[in-house]
Amino acid sequence: MIYEIDKIKKIVDVARMYYEQNLTQNEIAKALSISRPSISKMLAEAKNLGIVKITITSPLEQNEELLKNIKETFNLKGGIIVHGAASEKVNNAFITNESAVYIMDKLTKANKIGLGWGKMINSIVKRISETSSVKTSGVICPLLGNSVTPYEEYHPDSLVRELGEKMGLKPFYIYSPTFFESKEEFEGFLNLENQKIINNLWNSLDIAILNIDNHPSVPDFATASRFGESLHIKKIIGHMISYYYNIDGEILDSSSDYTNHISLADLKNTKTVIGVCSADTNVKSVIGALKTGLITHLIIDDELAVKVLEAISK
C-alpha cells in the first residue's frame, strides 16, 4: 500500500499524541474531529509502518546480566539482584521479600547456619516467620553476641530463636554481650562451656547470613572507644557483624577491641556467606565489603548494583 505524505504525517501526529502526550483515543478523536475507530486504525498502521516501535524489556533479564557482572567483578558464587522501586521504603520491602525466598531455599540445603544482626536481617526473619511453611533440620546460632541497645534487630539470640522455631532448626544461643570492657572479662567468657559450643559451631558453619552496613551508623556500638583515631586514619566506610573495613576491604584491628563474634578465619572458611544490602547501603560500603573476600553471595537492588559497577570501573 502506497501512503500519501499527508496521511503519514497524520499517522505520526496521532501516534505522538497517544504515546508521547498520553492522550486517550477518544481525546485524540475529539481534538482532530476524527472517529475513534479511525484513530485506532491509524495507531495500528503506525506500528505496521515502523513509525512506532515497542520494545519490551524484562527487568529479570537485565538483572541476570547485572548479577553475572557483579559475580565476575568480585569473584562471587551467587546471589540475587532485586528489581527496585523509586521509594526507599518500598525498595526495602522488595529486598526483604525476595531475600526471604532466596534464603529459605538456602536454609533447606544447610545443616549449620549462622545468623547476624541488623534491620534487614530482622525484616527477613520476620518475613519468613509470616509466610513460610517450610520445615527443615539442622542447627542455627548467632554470629555475634547481643547488643545492649533496646532494638530487637541487634539481639541475635532472639532472631535465632524466631527463625529456628519457624523452620524447625535447633537454636543454640550465645548468652553473651557483643562487647566486653576488658581483656580479662572477655577471655574469661571465652572459657565458658556454652561459648566453646558456639565456637565449635562457628568453626563448621555451612551458611552465614549478615548485613552490609554503612559507617558511621546508628547505633554506633562504641566505635570511638574500641578503635579511636584508627577509624579516621584507615578511612573506615562500612561494617559487617561488627567488623569494620575501608574501601579496599582492609579490616580494622585494635588491641582494645574485645568483641565476641565469629573469627575472620571461621567466616572465611564458611562455604556460603550471604551479604544483604538495604536500599540505603552506600556504594563504598558495598565495594569495601566485597573486597574483604568474605562475601560469597550478594543480595542487592539493581540501582545500587549498577552504581557499584560504575564506581569500580572508574
Phi and psi in degrees as GROMACS dihedral restraints (atoms count N, CA, C in turn):
[ dihedral_restraints ]
;  ai    aj    ak    al  type     phi  dphi    fc
    3     4     5     6     1   -95.1    20    10
    4     5     6     7     1   124.7    20    10
    6     7     8     9     1  -100.9    20    10
    7     8     9    10     1   136.7    20    10
    9    10    11    12     1   -73.7    20    10
   10    11    12    13     1   153.3    20    10
   12    13    14    15     1   -57.5    20    10
   13    14    15    16     1   -42.8    20    10
   15    16    17    18     1   -62.1    20    10
   16    17    18    19     1   -37.5    20    10
   18    19    20    21     1   -70.2    20    10
   19    20    21    22     1   -38.8    20    10
   21    22    23    24     1   -63.6    20    10
   22    23    24    25     1   -42.2    20    10
   24    25    26    27     1   -59.8    20    10
   25    26    27    28     1   -40.2    20    10
   27    28    29    30     1   -65.0    20    10
   28    29    30    31     1   -41.2    20    10
   30    31    32    33     1   -63.7    20    10
   31    32    33    34     1   -41.6    20    10
   33    34    35    36     1   -62.2    20    10
   34    35    36    37     1   -43.8    20    10
   36    37    38    39     1   -60.8    20    10
   37    38    39    40     1   -44.7    20    10
   39    40    41    42     1   -63.8    20    10
   40    41    42    43     1   -42.8    20    10
   42    43    44    45     1   -62.3    20    10
   43    44    45    46     1   -41.7    20    10
   45    46    47    48     1   -66.4    20    10
   46    47    48    49     1   -40.5    20    10
   48    49    50    51     1   -63.5    20    10
   49    50    51    52     1   -36.5    20    10
   51    52    53    54     1   -79.6    20    10
   52    53    54    55     1   -48.9    20    10
   54    55    56    57     1   -89.8    20    10
   55    56    57    58     1   -32.1    20    10
   57    58    59    60     1   -97.0    20    10
   58    59    60    61     1   -38.1    20    10
   60    61    62    63     1   -95.4    20    10
   61    62    63    64     1    -5.1    20    10
   63    64    65    66     1    59.2    20    10
   64    65    66    67     1    33.1    20    10
   66    67    68    69     1   -80.2    20    10
   67    68    69    70     1   151.0    20    10
   69    70    71    72     1   -79.1    20    10
   70    71    72    73     1   165.6    20    10
   72    73    74    75     1   -64.2    20    10
   73    74    75    76     1   -35.2    20    10
   75    76    77    78     1   -64.9    20    10
   76    77    78    79     1   -41.7    20    10
   78    79    80    81     1   -65.3    20    10
   79    80    81    82     1   -39.0    20    10
   81    82    83    84     1   -66.9    20    10
   82    83    84    85     1   -42.8    20    10
   84    85    86    87     1   -60.3    20    10
   85    86    87    88     1   -42.3    20    10
   87    88    89    90     1   -66.7    20    10
   88    89    90    91     1   -42.2    20    10
   90    91    92    93     1   -66.4    20    10
   91    92    93    94     1   -34.4    20    10
   93    94    95    96     1  -102.3    20    10
   94    95    96    97     1     0.4    20    10
   96    97    98    99     1    56.8    20    10
   97    98    99   100     1    44.9    20    10
   99   100   101   102     1  -124.5    20    10
  100   101   102   103     1   151.0    20    10
  102   103   104   105     1   -67.9    20    10
  103   104   105   106     1   152.0    20    10
  105   106   107   108     1   -61.6    20    10
  106   107   108   109     1   -41.4    20    10
  108   109   110   111     1   -58.5    20    10
  109   110   111   112     1   -32.8    20    10
  111   112   113   114     1   -68.2    20    10
  112   113   114   115     1   -37.9    20    10
  114   115   116   117     1   -63.4    20    10
  115   116   117   118     1   -45.3    20    10
  117   118   119   120     1   -59.7    20    10
  118   119   120   121     1   -41.5    20    10
  120   121   122   123     1   -64.7    20    10
  121   122   123   124     1   -41.9    20    10
  123   124   125   126     1   -67.1    20    10
  124   125   126   127     1   -34.8    20    10
  126   127   128   129     1   -66.0    20    10
  127   128   129   130     1   -37.6    20    10
  129   130   131   132     1   -66.8    20    10
  130   131   132   133     1   -40.4    20    10
  132   133   134   135     1   -64.9    20    10
  133   134   135   136     1   -35.8    20    10
  135   136   137   138     1   -59.6    20    10
  136   137   138   139     1   -37.7    20    10
  138   139   140   141     1   -71.1    20    10
  139   140   141   142     1   -43.9    20    10
  141   142   143   144     1   -64.2    20    10
  142   143   144   145     1   -33.6    20    10
  144   145   146   147     1   -84.6    20    10
  145   146   147   148     1    -5.7    20    10
  147   148   149   150     1    82.5    20    10
  148   149   150   151     1     8.2    20    10
  150   151   152   153     1   -67.1    20    10
  151   152   153   154     1   -40.4    20    10
  153   154   155   156     1  -112.4    20    10
  154   155   156   157     1   125.8    20    10
  156   157   158   159     1  -122.5    20    10
  157   158   159   160     1   120.0    20    10
  159   160   161   162     1  -103.3    20    10
  160   161   162   163     1   124.7    20    10
  162   163   164   165     1  -112.8    20    10
  163   164   165   166     1   126.9    20    10
  165   166   167   168     1  -102.2    20    10
  166   167   168   169     1   119.4    20    10
  168   169   170   171     1  -116.0    20    10
  169   170   171   172     1   120.7    20    10
  171   172   173   174     1   -83.1    20    10
  172   173   174   175     1   125.1    20    10
  174   175   176   177     1   -63.4    20    10
  175   176   177   178     1   -24.7    20    10
  177   178   179   180     1   -66.7    20    10
  178   179   180   181     1   -40.6    20    10
  180   181   182   183     1   -67.4    20    10
  181   182   183   184     1   -40.6    20    10
  183   184   185   186     1   -61.6    20    10
  184   185   186   187     1   -41.3    20    10
  186   187   188   189     1   -69.2    20    10
  187   188   189   190     1   -30.4    20    10
  189   190   191   192     1   -63.8    20    10
  190   191   192   193     1   -40.5    20    10
  192   193   194   195     1   -69.0    20    10
  193   194   195   196     1   -39.6    20    10
  195   196   197   198     1   -60.5    20    10
  196   197   198   199     1   -46.1    20    10
  198   199   200   201     1   -62.5    20    10
  199   200   201   202     1   -40.4    20    10
  201   202   203   204     1   -59.8    20    10
  202   203   204   205     1   -44.3    20    10
  204   205   206   207     1   -66.6    20    10
  205   206   207   208     1   -41.6    20    10
  207   208   209   210     1   -62.7    20    10
  208   209   210   211     1   -44.1    20    10
  210   211   212   213     1   -62.0    20    10
  211   212   213   214     1   -44.7    20    10
  213   214   215   216     1   -68.0    20    10
  214   215   216   217     1   -38.7    20    10
  216   217   218   219     1   -67.3    20    10
  217   218   219   220     1   -39.6    20    10
  219   220   221   222     1  -113.5    20    10
  220   221   222   223     1    11.8    20    10
  222   223   224   225     1    57.0    20    10
  223   224   225   226     1    47.4    20    10
  225   226   227   228     1   -91.8    20    10
  226   227   228   229     1   159.9    20    10
  228   229   230   231     1   -94.4    20    10
  229   230   231   232     1   -24.3    20    10
  231   232   233   234     1  -179.3    20    10
  232   233   234   235     1  -163.8    20    10
  234   235   236   237     1   139.2    20    10
  235   236   237   238     1  -168.7    20    10
  237   238   239   240     1  -141.2    20    10
  238   239   240   241     1   146.1    20    10
  240   241   242   243     1  -105.6    20    10
  241   242   243   244     1   120.2    20    10
  243   244   245   246     1   -92.4    20    10
  244   245   246   247     1   129.5    20    10
  246   247   248   249     1   -71.3    20    10
  247   248   249   250     1   114.3    20    10
  249   250   251   252     1   -85.9    20    10
  250   251   252   253     1  -177.0    20    10
  252   253   254   255     1  -129.6    20    10
  253   254   255   256     1   168.8    20    10
  255   256   257   258     1   -68.2    20    10
  256   257   258   259     1   -34.5    20    10
  258   259   260   261     1   -86.2    20    10
  259   260   261   262     1   133.0    20    10
  261   262   263   264     1   -61.1    20    10
  262   263   264   265     1   -40.0    20    10
  264   265   266   267     1   -62.8    20    10
  265   266   267   268     1   -46.4    20    10
  267   268   269   270     1   -66.8    20    10
  268   269   270   271     1   -39.3    20    10
  270   271   272   273     1   -58.7    20    10
  271   272   273   274     1   -45.1    20    10
  273   274   275   276     1   -64.6    20    10
  274   275   276   277     1   -33.4    20    10
  276   277   278   279     1   -65.3    20    10
  277   278   279   280     1   -41.2    20    10
  279   280   281   282     1   -61.9    20    10
  280   281   282   283     1   -45.3    20    10
  282   283   284   285     1   -61.3    20    10
  283   284   285   286     1   -43.9    20    10
  285   286   287   288     1   -59.9    20    10
  286   287   288   289     1   -47.6    20    10
  288   289   290   291     1   -62.2    20    10
  289   290   291   292     1   -48.2    20    10
  291   292   293   294     1   -72.0    20    10
  292   293   294   295     1   -33.4    20    10
  294   295   296   297     1   -63.5    20    10
  295   296   297   298     1   -41.8    20    10
  297   298   299   300     1   -59.4    20    10
  298   299   300   301     1   -45.4    20    10
  300   301   302   303     1   -64.6    20    10
  301   302   303   304     1   -45.4    20    10
  303   304   305   306     1   -63.8    20    10
  304   305   306   307     1   -45.6    20    10
  306   307   308   309     1   -70.9    20    10
  307   308   309   310     1   -37.8    20    10
  309   310   311   312     1   -57.4    20    10
  310   311   312   313     1   -42.4    20    10
  312   313   314   315     1   -62.8    20    10
  313   314   315   316     1   -41.3    20    10
  315   316   317   318     1   -64.4    20    10
  316   317   318   319     1   -39.1    20    10
  318   319   320   321     1   -66.7    20    10
  319   320   321   322     1   -30.8    20    10
  321   322   323   324     1   -70.1    20    10
  322   323   324   325     1   -13.3    20    10
  324   325   326   327     1  -109.0    20    10
  325   326   327   328     1     8.8    20    10
  327   328   329   330     1  -120.9    20    10
  328   329   330   331     1   154.9    20    10
  330   331   332   333     1  -105.6    20    10
  331   332   333   334     1   -36.9    20    10
  333   334   335   336     1  -125.5    20    10
  334   335   336   337     1   122.3    20    10
  336   337   338   339     1  -124.9    20    10
  337   338   339   340     1   135.9    20    10
  339   340   341   342     1  -114.1    20    10
  340   341   342   343     1   136.5    20    10
  342   343   344   345     1  -121.7    20    10
  343   344   345   346     1   131.0    20    10
  345   346   347   348     1   -87.0    20    10
  346   347   348   349     1  -151.6    20    10
  348   349   350   351     1  -137.3    20    10
  349   350   351   352     1   176.6    20    10
  351   352   353   354     1   121.4    20    10
  352   353   354   355     1   168.4    20    10
  354   355   356   357     1   -63.4    20    10
  355   356   357   358     1   -43.8    20    10
  357   358   359   360     1   -69.1    20    10
  358   359   360   361     1   -39.9    20    10
  360   361   362   363     1   -61.6    20    10
  361   362   363   364     1   -43.8    20    10
  363   364   365   366     1   -61.2    20    10
  364   365   366   367     1   -44.0    20    10
  366   367   368   369     1   -63.5    20    10
  367   368   369   370     1   -39.8    20    10
  369   370   371   372     1   -66.9    20    10
  370   371   372   373     1   -42.6    20    10
  372   373   374   375     1   -60.8    20    10
  373   374   375   376     1   -44.3    20    10
  375   376   377   378     1   -61.6    20    10
  376   377   378   379     1   -41.7    20    10
  378   379   380   381     1   -65.3    20    10
  379   380   381   382     1   -42.5    20    10
  381   382   383   384     1   -62.8    20    10
  382   383   384   385     1   -42.0    20    10
  384   385   386   387     1   -61.6    20    10
  385   386   387   388     1   -34.9    20    10
  387   388   389   390     1   -79.2    20    10
  388   389   390   391     1   -29.9    20    10
  390   391   392   393     1  -117.9    20    10
  391   392   393   394     1   -22.0    20    10
  393   394   395   396     1   -85.7    20    10
  394   395   396   397     1   139.8    20    10
  396   397   398   399     1  -115.7    20    10
  397   398   399   400     1     8.2    20    10
  399   400   401   402     1   -75.9    20    10
  400   401   402   403     1   134.0    20    10
  402   403   404   405     1  -120.2    20    10
  403   404   405   406     1   140.0    20    10
  405   406   407   408     1  -140.8    20    10
  406   407   408   409     1  -176.2    20    10
  408   409   410   411     1  -121.4    20    10
  409   410   411   412     1   170.1    20    10
  411   412   413   414     1   124.7    20    10
  412   413   414   415     1  -172.4    20    10
  414   415   416   417     1  -128.2    20    10
  415   416   417   418     1   156.4    20    10
  417   418   419   420     1  -139.5    20    10
  418   419   420   421     1   141.4    20    10
  420   421   422   423     1  -144.5    20    10
  421   422   423   424     1   161.7    20    10
  423   424   425   426     1   -72.2    20    10
  424   425   426   427     1   154.4    20    10
  426   427   428   429     1   -90.3    20    10
  427   428   429   430     1    -9.2    20    10
  429   430   431   432     1  -160.1    20    10
  430   431   432   433     1   169.3    20    10
  432   433   434   435     1   -72.0    20    10
  433   434   435   436     1   179.5    20    10
  435   436   437   438     1   -91.1    20    10
  436   437   438   439     1   139.8    20    10
  438   439   440   441     1   -77.9    20    10
  439   440   441   442     1   157.1    20    10
  441   442   443   444     1   -84.0    20    10
  442   443   444   445     1    -6.3    20    10
  444   445   446   447     1   -68.9    20    10
  445   446   447   448     1   155.4    20    10
  447   448   449   450     1   -78.5    20    10
  448   449   450   451     1    -6.3    20    10
  450   451   452   453     1   -75.5    20    10
  451   452   453   454     1   126.7    20    10
  453   454   455   456     1   -64.0    20    10
  454   455   456   457     1   -26.8    20    10
  456   457   458   459     1   -67.8    20    10
  457   458   459   460     1   -12.4    20    10
  459   460   461   462     1  -109.4    20    10
  460   461   462   463     1    27.4    20    10
  462   463   464   465     1  -124.1    20    10
  463   464   465   466     1    82.7    20    10
  465   466   467   468     1   -57.7    20    10
  466   467   468   469     1   -31.1    20    10
  468   469   470   471     1   -58.4    20    10
  469   470   471   472     1   -40.0    20    10
  471   472   473   474     1   -68.8    20    10
  472   473   474   475     1   -40.2    20    10
  474   475   476   477     1   -65.7    20    10
  475   476   477   478     1   -40.3    20    10
  477   478   479   480     1   -63.6    20    10
  478   479   480   481     1   -42.7    20    10
  480   481   482   483     1   -60.9    20    10
  481   482   483   484     1   -47.2    20    10
  483   484   485   486     1   -64.6    20    10
  484   485   486   487     1   -46.3    20    10
  486   487   488   489     1   -70.8    20    10
  487   488   489   490     1   -38.2    20    10
  489   490   491   492     1   -62.4    20    10
  490   491   492   493     1   -46.1    20    10
  492   493   494   495     1   -63.6    20    10
  493   494   495   496     1   -38.9    20    10
  495   496   497   498     1   -69.6    20    10
  496   497   498   499     1   -39.4    20    10
  498   499   500   501     1  -104.7    20    10
  499   500   501   502     1     5.5    20    10
  501   502   503   504     1    79.3    20    10
  502   503   504   505     1    20.3    20    10
  504   505   506   507     1   -90.2    20    10
  505   506   507   508     1   143.0    20    10
  507   508   509   510     1   -80.3    20    10
  508   509   510   511     1   118.9    20    10
  510   511   512   513     1   -85.1    20    10
  511   512   513   514     1   140.4    20    10
  513   514   515   516     1  -118.0    20    10
  514   515   516   517     1   127.1    20    10
  516   517   518   519     1  -101.8    20    10
  517   518   519   520     1   148.6    20    10
  519   520   521   522     1   -88.2    20    10
  520   521   522   523     1   -25.9    20    10
  522   523   524   525     1    48.4    20    10
  523   524   525   526     1    43.8    20    10
  525   526   527   528     1  -142.6    20    10
  526   527   528   529     1   147.0    20    10
  528   529   530   531     1   -71.4    20    10
  529   530   531   532     1   161.2    20    10
  531   532   533   534     1   -72.0    20    10
  532   533   534   535     1   -42.9    20    10
  534   535   536   537     1  -118.5    20    10
  535   536   537   538     1   141.5    20    10
  537   538   539   540     1  -116.3    20    10
  538   539   540   541     1   149.4    20    10
  540   541   542   543     1   -82.2    20    10
  541   542   543   544     1   -23.4    20    10
  543   544   545   546     1  -139.9    20    10
  544   545   546   547     1   159.0    20    10
  546   547   548   549     1   -62.7    20    10
  547   548   549   550     1   -39.7    20    10
  549   550   551   552     1   -64.5    20    10
  550   551   552   553     1   -44.8    20    10
  552   553   554   555     1   -63.0    20    10
  553   554   555   556     1   -42.9    20    10
  555   556   557   558     1   -64.0    20    10
  556   557   558   559     1   -50.3    20    10
  558   559   560   561     1   -65.5    20    10
  559   560   561   562     1   -33.7    20    10
  561   562   563   564     1   -63.2    20    10
  562   563   564   565     1   -39.4    20    10
  564   565   566   567     1   -69.1    20    10
  565   566   567   568     1   -36.1    20    10
  567   568   569   570     1   -63.5    20    10
  568   569   570   571     1   -22.4    20    10
  570   571   572   573     1   -86.3    20    10
  571   572   573   574     1    -5.4    20    10
  573   574   575   576     1   -70.7    20    10
  574   575   576   577     1   149.6    20    10
  576   577   578   579     1   -61.8    20    10
  577   578   579   580     1   -40.6    20    10
  579   580   581   582     1   -63.8    20    10
  580   581   582   583     1   -38.8    20    10
  582   583   584   585     1   -66.4    20    10
  583   584   585   586     1   -33.9    20    10
  585   586   587   588     1   -64.6    20    10
  586   587   588   589     1   -37.2    20    10
  588   589   590   591     1   -63.7    20    10
  589   590   591   592     1   -44.6    20    10
  591   592   593   594     1   -62.5    20    10
  592   593   594   595     1   -43.1    20    10
  594   595   596   597     1   -59.2    20    10
  595   596   597   598     1   -41.0    20    10
  597   598   599   600     1   -65.0    20    10
  598   599   600   601     1   -37.2    20    10
  600   601   602   603     1   -66.7    20    10
  601   602   603   604     1   -44.2    20    10
  603   604   605   606     1   -58.9    20    10
  604   605   606   607     1   -31.7    20    10
  606   607   608   609     1   -74.7    20    10
  607   608   609   610     1    -9.8    20    10
  609   610   611   612     1  -140.9    20    10
  610   611   612   613     1    31.5    20    10
  612   613   614   615     1   -69.4    20    10
  613   614   615   616     1   147.2    20    10
  615   616   617   618     1   -92.2    20    10
  616   617   618   619     1   -38.2    20    10
  618   619   620   621     1  -137.7    20    10
  619   620   621   622     1   138.4    20    10
  621   622   623   624     1  -124.4    20    10
  622   623   624   625     1   134.1    20    10
  624   625   626   627     1  -120.3    20    10
  625   626   627   628     1   123.2    20    10
  627   628   629   630     1  -145.7    20    10
  628   629   630   631     1   157.2    20    10
  630   631   632   633     1   -83.1    20    10
  631   632   633   634     1   144.3    20    10
  633   634   635   636     1  -103.0    20    10
  634   635   636   637     1   116.1    20    10
  636   637   638   639     1  -119.3    20    10
  637   638   639   640     1   156.5    20    10
  639   640   641   642     1   -79.6    20    10
  640   641   642   643     1   156.1    20    10
  642   643   644   645     1  -128.5    20    10
  643   644   645   646     1   133.7    20    10
  645   646   647   648     1   -73.8    20    10
  646   647   648   649     1   161.9    20    10
  648   649   650   651     1  -146.2    20    10
  649   650   651   652     1   170.0    20    10
  651   652   653   654     1  -122.2    20    10
  652   653   654   655     1   126.5    20    10
  654   655   656   657     1   -71.0    20    10
  655   656   657   658     1   163.4    20    10
  657   658   659   660     1   -89.6    20    10
  658   659   660   661     1   -22.1    20    10
  660   661   662   663     1    60.4    20    10
  661   662   663   664     1    39.0    20    10
  663   664   665   666     1    51.7    20    10
  664   665   666   667     1    42.4    20    10
  666   667   668   669     1   -64.9    20    10
  667   668   669   670     1   -32.9    20    10
  669   670   671   672     1   -63.1    20    10
  670   671   672   673     1   -43.6    20    10
  672   673   674   675     1   -74.0    20    10
  673   674   675   676     1   -25.8    20    10
  675   676   677   678     1   -81.9    20    10
  676   677   678   679     1   -36.6    20    10
  678   679   680   681     1  -122.3    20    10
  679   680   681   682     1   -18.3    20    10
  681   682   683   684     1    61.2    20    10
  682   683   684   685     1  -140.1    20    10
  684   685   686   687     1   -69.2    20    10
  685   686   687   688     1   -13.4    20    10
  687   688   689   690     1   -59.3    20    10
  688   689   690   691     1   -29.7    20    10
  690   691   692   693     1   -58.6    20    10
  691   692   693   694     1   -40.0    20    10
  693   694   695   696     1   -83.8    20    10
  694   695   696   697     1   -40.2    20    10
  696   697   698   699     1   -62.5    20    10
  697   698   699   700     1   -43.1    20    10
  699   700   701   702     1   -86.7    20    10
  700   701   702   703     1    -2.8    20    10
  702   703   704   705     1    56.4    20    10
  703   704   705   706     1    56.5    20    10
  705   706   707   708     1   -69.9    20    10
  706   707   708   709     1   133.9    20    10
  708   709   710   711     1  -128.4    20    10
  709   710   711   712     1    -5.3    20    10
  711   712   713   714     1  -162.5    20    10
  712   713   714   715     1   170.5    20    10
  714   715   716   717     1  -153.4    20    10
  715   716   717   718     1   153.7    20    10
  717   718   719   720     1  -137.9    20    10
  718   719   720   721     1   128.4    20    10
  720   721   722   723     1    37.9    20    10
  721   722   723   724     1    44.9    20    10
  723   724   725   726     1    67.6    20    10
  724   725   726   727     1    22.9    20    10
  726   727   728   729     1   -99.8    20    10
  727   728   729   730     1   125.6    20    10
  729   730   731   732     1  -105.5    20    10
  730   731   732   733     1   139.2    20    10
  732   733   734   735     1  -142.7    20    10
  733   734   735   736     1   163.3    20    10
  735   736   737   738     1  -104.8    20    10
  736   737   738   739     1  -176.0    20    10
  738   739   740   741     1   -62.9    20    10
  739   740   741   742     1   -23.1    20    10
  741   742   743   744     1   -89.7    20    10
  742   743   744   745     1     2.9    20    10
  744   745   746   747     1    81.9    20    10
  745   746   747   748     1    11.7    20    10
  747   748   749   750     1   -80.3    20    10
  748   749   750   751     1   125.9    20    10
  750   751   752   753     1   -91.6    20    10
  751   752   753   754     1   132.0    20    10
  753   754   755   756     1   -73.8    20    10
  754   755   756   757     1   133.1    20    10
  756   757   758   759     1  -117.7    20    10
  757   758   759   760     1   147.2    20    10
  759   760   761   762     1  -150.4    20    10
  760   761   762   763     1   136.4    20    10
  762   763   764   765     1   -71.5    20    10
  763   764   765   766     1   -13.7    20    10
  765   766   767   768     1  -107.0    20    10
  766   767   768   769     1    15.9    20    10
  768   769   770   771     1  -102.5    20    10
  769   770   771   772     1   110.0    20    10
  771   772   773   774     1  -113.4    20    10
  772   773   774   775     1    80.2    20    10
  774   775   776   777     1  -109.3    20    10
  775   776   777   778     1   132.1    20    10
  777   778   779   780     1   -93.0    20    10
  778   779   780   781     1    91.5    20    10
  780   781   782   783     1  -143.7    20    10
  781   782   783   784     1   164.2    20    10
  783   784   785   786     1   -53.4    20    10
  784   785   786   787     1   141.3    20    10
  786   787   788   789     1   -70.6    20    10
  787   788   789   790     1   155.8    20    10
  789   790   791   792     1   -61.2    20    10
  790   791   792   793     1   -36.4    20    10
  792   793   794   795     1   -63.8    20    10
  793   794   795   796     1   -44.1    20    10
  795   796   797   798     1   -68.1    20    10
  796   797   798   799     1   -38.2    20    10
  798   799   800   801     1   -65.4    20    10
  799   800   801   802     1   -40.0    20    10
  801   802   803   804     1   -64.5    20    10
  802   803   804   805     1   -31.8    20    10
  804   805   806   807     1   -83.9    20    10
  805   806   807   808     1    -7.3    20    10
  807   808   809   810     1   -74.2    20    10
  808   809   810   811     1   127.9    20    10
  810   811   812   813     1   -60.8    20    10
  811   812   813   814     1   -43.1    20    10
  813   814   815   816     1  -125.2    20    10
  814   815   816   817     1   115.0    20    10
  816   817   818   819     1  -118.7    20    10
  817   818   819   820     1   109.3    20    10
  819   820   821   822     1   -95.0    20    10
  820   821   822   823     1   117.3    20    10
  822   823   824   825     1   -99.8    20    10
  823   824   825   826     1   126.0    20    10
  825   826   827   828     1  -108.3    20    10
  826   827   828   829     1   127.4    20    10
  828   829   830   831     1  -105.7    20    10
  829   830   831   832     1   135.9    20    10
  831   832   833   834     1   -86.8    20    10
  832   833   834   835     1   175.7    20    10
  834   835   836   837     1   -66.7    20    10
  835   836   837   838     1   -23.0    20    10
  837   838   839   840     1  -101.2    20    10
  838   839   840   841     1     8.2    20    10
  840   841   842   843     1   -66.8    20    10
  841   842   843   844     1   132.1    20    10
  843   844   845   846     1   -86.7    20    10
  844   845   846   847     1   163.4    20    10
  846   847   848   849     1   -58.5    20    10
  847   848   849   850     1   -45.6    20    10
  849   850   851   852     1   -63.7    20    10
  850   851   852   853     1   -37.6    20    10
  852   853   854   855     1   -62.8    20    10
  853   854   855   856     1   -39.5    20    10
  855   856   857   858     1   -67.6    20    10
  856   857   858   859     1   -47.4    20    10
  858   859   860   861     1   -61.2    20    10
  859   860   861   862     1   -46.6    20    10
  861   862   863   864     1   -60.1    20    10
  862   863   864   865     1   -43.1    20    10
  864   865   866   867     1   -60.9    20    10
  865   866   867   868     1   -44.8    20    10
  867   868   869   870     1   -68.6    20    10
  868   869   870   871     1   -31.6    20    10
  870   871   872   873     1   -74.5    20    10
  871   872   873   874     1   -14.4    20    10
  873   874   875   876     1   -65.8    20    10
  874   875   876   877     1   -22.6    20    10
  876   877   878   879     1    81.0    20    10
  877   878   879   880     1     5.4    20    10
  879   880   881   882     1   -86.1    20    10
  880   881   882   883     1   -31.6    20    10
  882   883   884   885     1   -81.7    20    10
  883   884   885   886     1   131.0    20    10
  885   886   887   888     1  -108.4    20    10
  886   887   888   889     1   -26.6    20    10
  888   889   890   891     1  -134.3    20    10
  889   890   891   892     1   135.7    20    10
  891   892   893   894     1  -121.4    20    10
  892   893   894   895     1   135.9    20    10
  894   895   896   897     1  -114.9    20    10
  895   896   897   898     1   120.8    20    10
  897   898   899   900     1  -154.9    20    10
  898   899   900   901     1   151.1    20    10
  900   901   902   903     1   -82.6    20    10
  901   902   903   904     1   160.0    20    10
  903   904   905   906     1   -64.7    20    10
  904   905   906   907     1   -37.9    20    10
  906   907   908   909     1   -63.8    20    10
  907   908   909   910     1   -44.4    20    10
  909   910   911   912     1   -67.3    20    10
  910   911   912   913     1   -38.1    20    10
  912   913   914   915     1   -61.1    20    10
  913   914   915   916     1   -42.0    20    10
  915   916   917   918     1   -62.3    20    10
  916   917   918   919     1   -45.0    20    10
  918   919   920   921     1   -62.7    20    10
  919   920   921   922     1   -38.0    20    10
  921   922   923   924     1   -63.8    20    10
  922   923   924   925     1   -45.4    20    10
  924   925   926   927     1   -66.5    20    10
  925   926   927   928     1   -38.0    20    10
  927   928   929   930     1   -64.6    20    10
  928   929   930   931     1   -43.0    20    10
  930   931   932   933     1   -66.5    20    10
  931   932   933   934     1   -39.8    20    10
  933   934   935   936     1   -73.9    20    10
  934   935   936   937     1   -20.4    20    10
  936   937   938   939     1   -86.7    20    10
  937   938   939   940     1    -8.9    20    10
